[in-house]
Amino acid sequence: MKFMKLGSKPDSSQSKEDSVRYVATELETEIIVIIGNVKFYLHKFPLLSKSGLLQKLVATSKNEGKNQIDEIDISEIPGGSAAFEVCVKFCYGIAVTLNAYNVVAARCAAEFLEMNETFEKSNLVYKIDVFLNSTIFRSWKDSIIVLQTTRDLSPYSEELKLKILKRTVDSVASLASIDTSKVKWSYTYNRKKKLEKVRKPEAVPKDWWVEDLCDLHINLYKQVIQAIKKRGKVPVFVIGEAIHAYAVRRIAGFSKGSVQIIDRCLTDTIIELIPDEKGSVSSSFLSKLLRASIFLGYEETVKEKLKKRISEQLEETTVSDILMYDIDMVQSLVKEFMNRDPKTHSKDDLTAKASVAKLIDGYLAEKSRDPNLLLQNFLSLAETLSSFQRQSHDGLYRAIDMFLKEHPGISKSEKKRVCGLIDCRKLSAEACEHAVQNERLPMRVIVQVLFFEQIRVNGSSTGYSTPELTTTTLNTEDEEWDHAKEF
C-alpha cells in the first residue's frame, strides 16, 4: 500500500479517555473544537494560519474577554474526529501518515476547513491532491480501497464527497480500461478462465479487474461500470462477465438458481447495467435474473424485457436454465424466439431452430416426470415447435415416452394425438429398436416404426433409399440408448 508522511515533529498529541484530545505544550489552551462527543483543546496560531473556516468562526465567536477560550462546534466535518485530528497534526507539524484508508476523509476535512492555497502555500488540500494524483490513483488496489472509504463519510459532506468520488471512479474506470499489456500491478483472479480459451500463462486476461470490483457496494459498483462503459474500451462481453460475477457474489443462491431473500435494489441495478448487445451476457444468467424478477414481483415491463433478451439467444440456453419455469413461461419464450426479426437472425436460423427444438424436447422430458402435468399443456408447447425442422425426433420420442409412463390413465384418442407428433422416419435405429418393444405406444405407431425401419434396412442393403428418406438423414443424438431403461 502506498503512503505519504507529512510533518516531522514527534507526536505530542494526547488523549483523556475517549472524549478529550490535546497537544502537549506549555502554552495554555486558546480554542476548544467540538466534534460530536469529542473535544479538542488547541491553540489558535497553528490552526488559524492554515484554516480559513476556523479563522471565520473565531472572528465571529461571541467570546469577548481576553482570557476566555473560544468554543467552536464543527460536528458536521467530513470524517469526524479522526479526520480532524489528521488536519490538526498537519497544522502543528506533527508527523502523520496518509494512506488509502484515511486519505479521502482527510481530503474532505481539509477542504471543509478551507485549508487551501489562499492561506498558505502547499497547504493540506494541495499536498493531498498531489498524493492522490501521483500515487493513489495510479495504484489499482489503493484506488479500490479509496472508493470503498467514500461510503463512510458523513451525510453533511455530500458535496465534498461527490467531488472526490467522481475522481476516484474515473481513476478505477481508467485503470480497468487500460490495454492489458500495460497492466503491471497485482490483482485478484481466482476464477476459472472462460473468456480466453487460449492464452500465454503470463498474459493478463481481459477480465483481470472483475473480481476486485465485486467487493464494492452496489451504488459504487454501478458508477464504476457506467464509467467503464462510457470509455468504450472494454468489450461488452467482458462487462457482461463482470456483472455476472458480481451477481453470483452478491445474491445468495444466485449461482444455483435458488434465489430467496435478496435486495430488490441490488437486482434492479444489475438488470439496468446489462449491456444492450446480444451475447454480452449468457442466456443462463438472464434466466436466473428472470427468476429473481418473478420472485420479487417485478412489473411486467421488466419481465418482458428479460424474456425478450433470453429469446434473442434461446438456442444457447440449456434445459437446466429453463427447468425452473412453468410451461406457460417457456412457451412465451419460444413464441418470442419465433417472432425475432428475420433480418437480424437469418443467418443459421435453421440451426438455431433445431437447437431450440432439442432444448424444448429435453424440457418436456423432464417436466413429464410430474404426474400432474396436463396433456393439454404438454401438447400446447410441443405443437408450438411443429414447424421446426428436426433432423432427429429422438428427443421428442423420449419426452412423449416419459409422459406416457407417468400418465397411464390417458385415453386412446389422447395417446394417439400425442404420439402423432412423432415422425417415425426421423427416429434413429436405436430409438426404433426401443419403440417396437414399447408397450406404451399405440400399435399403429409401432407398425409405422417397423415399416420405416424395414425401408431403411432394405435401402442400406441395396444401396438405394426411398425419396422420402433422402431428405431426412437420420442422426442419432449424443445420448446412448439404453434398452434396459425406459425413455
N, C-alpha and C positions, 0 to 999 in steps of 0.2 A: 504493500500500500504506500502511495506517495504521501509526503507530509511537508509542511513548511513550519519553520521555527521563527517566531517573532520575539524581539526583546532579548536582553542578555542578563538582566539582574536576577539574583536568586529570588525564589518565590517567597515573598513575605506576607502573602495573603493568609488570613487566619479565619477560623470559624468558631462560633459558640453554639453548640447543639446543632440544630438544623435550620434555625431561623435568623442567625446573625452572621454577617461576613464583614471583615475589616482588613485593612492593610496595616501591618505593624510598623509604627513610626512614632517619633517623639512629638510630632505635630498633633494638635487637637483636631477632633472631627469637626468639619465645617458643613457637611451636607449628608443627609440621610436619603438614600434612594430606596424606595419600597417597590418590591415586585412580588405580588401575591402575599404570602406569609413570610417572605424573606426580606430582611433589612440590611442594606449595605452602608456602613459608616465610613465615609470617604472624605477627600479633600478637593477643594474647588479647582485649583490651578491645573493639575494634570488632566482633569475631566473637561473643564470649560475651554481649554486651549485646543481641544480636538473635536468636541461635540457641539454642533450648532443648536441642537434641540435643548441640551442641558443649559446652554447659555440663555436661551429664551425663557426657559422655565424658572431659572434662578432670578432672572431680571424681573419677572412678573410675580415672584414669590411675595406673600403677604408679610413675611417676617421683616420687620424694620429695624429691630435692635441690632447693634453691632455684634453682640455676643450670642445672638440667637442662631440656632442651627436650622438651616433650610431643610424641609422635608418635601420630597418630590415623589409622587406615585406614578410609575410608568409600568403598571402591571400588564399592559397590553403589548409590551415589547415582544417581537418575534423571538422564539427560542427560550423565553423565560429567563430565569435567574442564571442558568448555566451559560447562555449566550452572552448575557450582560457581563458576567464575570470575565469572559474572554476579552471583551471590549475594555473592561477596567484594567486588566493586566497589560493590555497594549498601551493604554494611556500612561500607566506607571512605568513602562519599560521593563516589566517583569516577563521572563521567558514564558512563552505559551506556544503550544504546538497545535497546528491546524491540520486536519486530515479529512478524508471523505465523509466521516461520520458527523463532524461538527462544523464544517466549513459553510454549509448553507445557512444554518441558524446564525452563525457569526456574521455572515454577509448581510442577511436581512436585518439583524440587530444593528449593525454598523450603519446601514442606510437609514434605519428608523431614527438613530441618534444623530443623523446628519454628520457622520464622520467622513467628510469628503474633502476635496482639494481646496474648497473655499476657506477652510480654517487652518489647514496645514498641508504642506506638500508631502506626497507619499503617505497620505492618511490611510486608515484601515480599509476603507472601501476600495481604494486603488490597489493596495497590496493584495487583497483577497482576489480581486479581478485578475490580476497578473497570475496568481497561483492557479486559479480556475482555468484560464485560457491556455497557459503554457504547460500545465501539468495534469490537472484533474480531467479536463475534457479530452485529453489525448490518451487517457487510460480507460480501457473498456470496463474493467471491474469497478474502478473508482466511480465512473460515471453512473453505473447501475446503483451503487450504494448511495451516491448523492441524490439520485432520483427518488429512491425509497425514503430518504430522510425528509423530503419536502412534505410528506403527509403528516409529520409530527409538529409542524409549525402551527401556531395559534391561529384561530379564525380571524383575529384582529388584523393579521398581516396578509390578508388575501392579495392585495395589490402587489406587495413586495414579493410574495410567494410566486405569483404568476410570472413575474419578470425572470426570476431565477429558474422557474420550472420550464419556461419556454426554451431558455438557453440549454438546459440540461437535456430536454427531449431532443432538441436539434443535434446535440452532441452525440447522443446514443444512436439516433437515426443515421447520422453521418457515418459513424463507425460501422454500423450494420450494413450500410450500402457500399462500403469500400470494396474495391477489387480484392478477391480472396488472396491474390499473390502478394498483397501488401499487409496482410494480417500477420503480425509478429508477436502479438500478446497472447496470454493464456485465456482459455475459455472452457466452459463446461460442455462436455459432449459424451454422453453415456448411451445414447440411443442407437439402435441398430440402423445401419445405413440403408436408406430406402431411395433417396433422391438420385444418387450417383452409383450405379451398379459397378462401374469400373473406374478406379482412380488410383493414383500412386499413394502408397501408405503415408508419405509425408505431406501430401496435398491437403489444403484446407477445404473442407466441404462447404458448399454454398449455404447450407443452413447452420453454420457454426454458431450463430448467435441465438438460435431458437430457445435453447434450454435456459440460458441465463435470464431471458425476458420472462420466463414462466414464474419467476419469483416476484414479479411486480403485481401490485394491486390492479384490479381490472380498469380503474379510471386512468391510471398511469399507462397501463398496457395499451389501452385504446389510443391514447395520444401518440405513443411511440409508433404503433403500427400505421396510424394515419400519416405520420410524418415520413415513414419509410415508403409508403405508397406514393406520397406526393413527390418524392425524389425520383421515382420511376426507374431505379437502377437494380432493384431486386426482382427476379422473375416472380410472377403471380403464384406459381406452384410452390415456391419456397414460402411465400407469405401464407398460403393455404396450409402448408405443413406446420408453420408456426402456430397458427390459430388452432389447428387440431391438437397439437402438443399441449397448448395452454388449456384447452377444454378437458383433456384427459387428466391433466394435473389438478385442475381446479374444481371440476364437477365430480362429486363422489359417484362411483358406479358407472360413469360415462363410457369407459372403455369396454365394459361388459354389456352395455345396452340396458342396464337395470337402474336407470335414473330414479332417485327417490326424492328426498327433500333437498332442493337446490335453490340458489339465489336467482330470482327471476331477472334481476338487473344484469347479472352475470351472463345469463343465456341471451338476453336481449342484445347485449354488446357483441357477443361472439357472432350471432347471426348478422348483425349490422356490419361487422368487419369483413365478412367473407367476400373475396373479390368477385366481381361480376362474370369474369371469364369462365367459360365451360372448362372443367377439368382442373381448376385451381384447387379444389378440394375433392376428396373421394366421395363416391356415392354412399359408401358406408358411413362416412362422417355426417353427411347430410341426413341419412336415415335416422341416425341417433338424435340429431337435432330436432327432426320432425317428431320423434317420440317424446322428447323433452317438451316440445311446444304443446303437444296434446296433453301431456301430464299436467302442465301448468295452466291449461285452459286458455291458450292464446287465441286472439281473434282470428277469424278465418283468413284474413288477408295475409297474415304471417305464414299460416299453414299452407295456403295456396302457393305462396312464393317458394317455400321449401319443396313442395310437391313438384312444382314446375322444374326446379333445379335438378331434382332426382330423376325426373322423366327425361331430362336432356341427356343423361348418361345412364339410363336404366340398364343398358346392355352390359355395363361394368359391375352391376350390383350382384351380390351373392344371396343365396337363399337365407342364410343366417341374418342378413341385413333386413330383410322384409318379413321374416317369420314372426316378428313381434306385432305385425299389423293384422287386422281382420281382413276378410276377403273384399269388403266394400272399399277399403283404403287401397288395397293392392290393385283392384280393378280400376280405380280412379287414376292410379299411376300409369297403368297400361294405356288407358284412354288418352292421358296427357302425352304419352310417348307416341301414340298413333297420330296425334294432332300436331306433332312437331312440324316446323317449317321445312318442306321438302327441298327448298333451295339451299338450306344450310346443312341438310343431313342426307343429301342424295348419295354421297359417296359411301360405299359399303353399307347401304341401307338394308340389303338382304341379309348380310352378315349380322347386323345389329338385331334385326327381327328374329333371326334364328337363335341368337343368344338370349333374347327376351323370352322366346317360346320355351327354351330349355330351362330358364330361370323359373318361369311360372309352373312348368311341369314338376320341377323339384319342390316348389312351394306347395302345390296341391297334394303331392305325395305325402308331405309332412302334415299338412292340415287334415288330410283324410284319416289320420290316426284318431281324430276326435270323433267319437260316435255321434256327437250332437251336431256335426256339420250337416247342413241341409243339402239335399240333392240339387235344389234349385240354385243355391249359392255356388256349388261346385260347377254346375253346368254353365251358369252365367259367366264365370271367369274363364272357364275352358273355351267356351264358344266365342269369347271376345277375340281369341287368337286364331280362330278358324281360317282366317285369310293368310296367316303367316306360313311361308314355305319352310317346311322342316325336311331335312334330309333323312331324319330318323324319327320314328314315333315311339321309340323305346321308353323315353321318359314319360310320355303321356300314358302309355300302357301301364307303366309302373304305378302312376298316380291312380288310374282307374282301378287297377287290381287292388290297391290298398283301400280304396273307397268301398269296393265290393266286399272285401274281407271284413271291414269294420261296420258295414251296413247290410247285413244279410237279409234284413226284412223288406228290402225294396221290391216292388212288383216287377213282373216280367217286362212290362212296357217301359218302366223306368230303367231297368237294366239294359234293355235294347237301345234306348235313347243314349245312355251314357257310353255304351260300347260303340255306338255309331260314330263317335268322334275319332276312333282309331282307323287309320289307313293301313290295312294288313300288308300292303305291298311295301310299306316303309318300316317293317319290323325286321330286326337283324335275325340271323339264323338262330342265335341263342335265345332271343325273345320268342321266336316261333316255336322252338322246341319246348319252352316253358308254357306257352299259351295252349298248345294242343293237349297238354296234360292238366290244364287249369279247369277244375270243375265249377269255378265261379262264373266262367264265361258262358254266354248263351251258345247252344250248339251251332247256330248259324255262323257265329264268329269263328268258332273252331274249324268249321268246314271251309270258310274263306281262307283262314290261315293255311290249312293243308293244301288248298288249291293253289294259292300263290307260291307256297314253298315248293310244290311239285313243279310248277312252271320254272322257278329259279333253278332247281336241280337239273331239270331237262335242258334248260338253256345253257348252263355251265358245262354240261357233259357233251353237248353238240357244238358248242362254240357260238351258238346263236342265243338271242334274247328277244323277248316279246317287245313290241313298241312301247307298251305301257310301262315296262320296267326300265327301259333305257334312260328315261328322263328322271328316274328316281333311284339313282345309285344308292345302295343301302350301306350306310356306315354305322358301325356299332359305336355306342358311347364308351366313355372311358371305363365305366364300371364293369367288373367281371360279373357274368350271370351265374348265380349260384342256384342250381336246380333244387338244392335241398331247402332253400329258403323261399318264402313267399314274397311276391312283389307287393 
